[in-house]
Amino acid sequence: MATMTVAEAKNRFSDVLRRAEYGGERVIVERHGKPVAAIVSTDDLRRLEATDDKADLRDARAALAEAKRAGTVPLEMVLQKYGLDHLIAGPAPRAVRPRHAERTRVSAKRSRKTSTDRRRR
């Protein structure tokens, strides 16, 4: 696997992409001697994502099996246990109707009446 600095990768970007795309080469990009990114082909990326998806699915199945075996605890109890009661959602606030709502309807009627009058003329 090739390694290069950010400056090298920037100066040779087209070449690095070509190497990843056609040669299947993986390039590690470093900043101050530390790896910060990798340039890989889209085929490699798809394989990596598929592997990651399989691991996520395995972990989710294991978590569901554990919850079934050990039981679950309601969120409200967990929040109270850790002093996070303030995060518990209360009843939804009532919608407040604006005062100017009736005036808006009257204005709409007037504008329709005006457009109707124009058609009659």
N, C-alpha and C positions, 0 to 999 in steps of 0.2 A: 504494500500500500504506500503510495507516494505521500510525502508531507511537504508543504510549502507555506511560506508566510502569507499574510493578507496582501502585502504589496506585490509579491510574486504572482499570486492568484489573480490580482487585479490586472497586472500588466500582461498576463498570458491567459486571460479569461476564455477566449475562443478556443485556444488549444486545450485548456483543461476540460472544457465542456465536450470537445470532440473526443478526448481520451476517455471520458466517462461514458459518453453515448455509444461510440463505436467499439472501443476497446474493453468496455466493462470495467475500467480501472476506477478505483475509489481513491479520492484525494482528500487528505486531512488538511484543513487550513488552520494555521496557528497564529496567535497574536501574543507577542512577548513570550514565546516558547510554550504557550499553553494551547491545546487544541480547542477551537471554538466552533468549528463547523466541518461538515464533510460534503463533498460533491460526489454524488452517485448517479447512476443511470436511473431512469424511471422504472425500468424492470426491477432493479435492485430495491428501489423504494417500495414497489408493490409487494415484493416478497417480504420485506421487513414489516410492512403494515399487516400483511396476512398473518405473519407469525405473532405480531402484537395482538391482533384481533382474537386469535386462538387462545392466547394467554388470558386475555380479558374475559372471554367466555368461560374458560375453565375456572377462573377466580370467582365469577358471578355465580356459577353453579355451586361451587364450594360454599359461598356465603349463604345462598338460599338453603342449602342442605343444613348448614349450621343453625340458621334461624329456625328451621323446621324442628330440628332436634332439641335445641336449647330454649326455644321460645323467643318472643320479642318483647320489647318494652316500649310503651307509647312515647312519642317525642316529648310530650308535655312533662312526663316524669323525668326524663333525662335533663331537660332544661331546668327544671326545679332543683334537681340534685346538684347541678353545677352553678346554681345561682343566676341562671339566665332567664328567670321568669318573665322579664320585660320583653322577651322575644316571642312569647306566646301571643298569637293573634287573637284579638278580641272580636266582638261582633262588628260586622261591616257598618261604617257610618251611613246614616240616611242621606239620600240625595236631597239637596236643597234646591228648590225651584227659584230661579232668579225673578226678581220683582218685575223686571222689564219684559217678561215673556208675553204678557197680554198685549202690551203696546206693540210688540213685534208682530203679533197676529193681525192687529188692526192695520198696521202699516202694510202688511202683505195684502190684505183685502183692498186697501186703497189703491195699491199699485196695480192689482188685477182689474179693479174697476176702471182705472185710468186707461189701461191697455184695451179693455173692452170698448170704452167710449171712443177710443181712437179708431177701432175697427169699424164702428158704426158710421163714422163721419165720412 
